[in-house]
Amino acid sequence: MFEKVNIQDLKFNPFDEISNHWVLISAKKDGVVNTMTASWGQLGHLWGKNVMTVYIRPQRYTKEFVDAGDYFTVTLFDGYKKELGVLGSKSGRDGDKIAEVSFDIEEVENQPTFKQGKMVFVCKKIYSDMIDPKQFIDSSLDERWYPQKDYHQRYIGEIIAVYENK
């Protein structure tokens, strides 16, 4: 069961959680939930707000869900690497990948997360833009990460609530 916690009391390593353990970015559209695995993102303080930044490529089905509403969630996990691999490699357009990995949807602040998660950030979108290849100072990043020129959409969300699974 998720319980709301004070963001100031959090003690974890976001570098490890995001890049090594991965996270799920989730949103709802017309009552339907979709999610995707991510290993890129940031947590911090910007414009006087606690924020989380996530990146979604234009071809990802989850982008439609994040674009459709005002909120998205980012869920952290202990384990579940196999399941997160499936959720990151399959599209919700092609079937119910959430049911395929036997994850249970739960809502906090009327936003989707998963009972299997250990922590969830509920984020209200406050800014979005597309990665602009002309802005790369190190052009090798463009060459390495965007050979298909499918630049990520960046979403900055104000963290309006954090929940831990107790």
N, C-alpha and C positions, 0 to 999 in steps of 0.2 A: 504494500500500500504506500502510495506516495504522500509525503508530508512536505508542506512548504517550509523552506529554510531561508535564513537571512544570507544574502549574497556575501556579506562581509565576513561570514563565518566559514566560507569555503576554504578547504585546504587540499589542493590536488595540483598535479602538474599538467597544465593544458597541452604542453608540447607532447608529452607521452600519451595522454588520452586521445588527442586528435590524430596524431600521425601514426602511432603504433597500435592503438586499440580500435581506432575508427569510431565514427559517430553515425547516427541516422538523422537526416534532415527530413522532416515530415510536415505535411500540410493537408488541409481539407478543401475540397471543392464540391459543391452541391451535395454535401453529406458523405462524400466518398473520401477515404484517406489514401494517400500515396506517400511513399518514402524512398529514400536513396541513401546509400552508404557514401560517406565522405572521409577523406583523410587530409583535407585542407580546411583551414579556418583560423580565426583569431578571436580572442577574448580581450577586452580592454576597456578603456575609458575614453570617450570621444564626445565632444560637444556637450559636456556636462552630464553625460549619461553613461551607464554601464552598457556595453554593447557586445554583440557577437557578429562576426562577419563570416558569411558562407559564400561559396562559389558554385555555380551550377552551369554546366554547358547547355547550349541552346537545344540540343537534341534530346535532353533528358525529359522524360514525362513528368517528373516531379516539378520541373520548372513551371509547367502550366498550373499546378496546384498552388505553388508559392505565389505566382503572379495573380491568381484569382482572389486571394484574400489579403487581409492586413497582417496576418500572423504566420509564423512558422515555429517549429520546435526543433531543438537539437538534443538528442538523447545519447547518453554515454552508457557503456556496458562494461561488465566484467565478463570476459570470455565471449562466447557466441561468435567467434571469428568465422566459422563455417557459414552460419546463417547470414552474417553481415556480408560475406562474400557473395552469397546468392542474391541478396537484396541490392547489391551494387552492380551485379552483372546482368540481371534480368530486368526487363521493363514491365511495369504495371499495365502497359498497353496490351501485353500479350497474355495476361492471366493474373490470377491472384497470388502474387509472390509472397505476400504476408502470410497467407494461409499455408503456402508451400513450406515455409520455415517454422510453422506452428507458433508464431508470435501472437500475443493477445493485445489488441488495441485497448488502451485506457485513455481517458481524457483528464487533463488538468487545465483549469482556466478555459474550459471548453475547447481545448486544442489537443491534437492527438499525440500520444506517446505509446510506449509498450510496457506491459507489466514486467517484462524481462529486463528492462533498463535499470540502471542504478541511480541515474540523475538525469533530469530534464531541464533545459532552459526554454522558457516561453518567451519568444521574441516578437516585438511589433516592428514591422518594417518602417524604417525612417529614411533610407537612402538606397538607391540602386543605380548601377551603371554597368556598361560593358567594358571588359578589359580592352584597352586601345593599343594595338601593336606599335603605333608610332611613339608611345610613351616608354617603351622598354629602353633603358639605358644600357643594360646588358642584353644585346640582341640574341645571345645564345639561348636565353630563356624562351624567347619566341620560337626559335628553331627547334628546341628540345620538346617543349610542352604543347606547341600548337602547329604541328606539321599539316594538319587538316584545316587550319585557320578557323577552328570552332571555339572562339574565345568565350571564356566564362562570363556569365552575368554575376556581378558582385552585389550581394544584399547585405546591408548593415541593419541589424535589428536591435532596438532597445530591449534589453533584458527586463521584462516586466515581472517575472517570477522565476524562482528556482525551486525545484522539488527533488527530494531524495527518496529513494525506495527504502523504507524501514522494515 
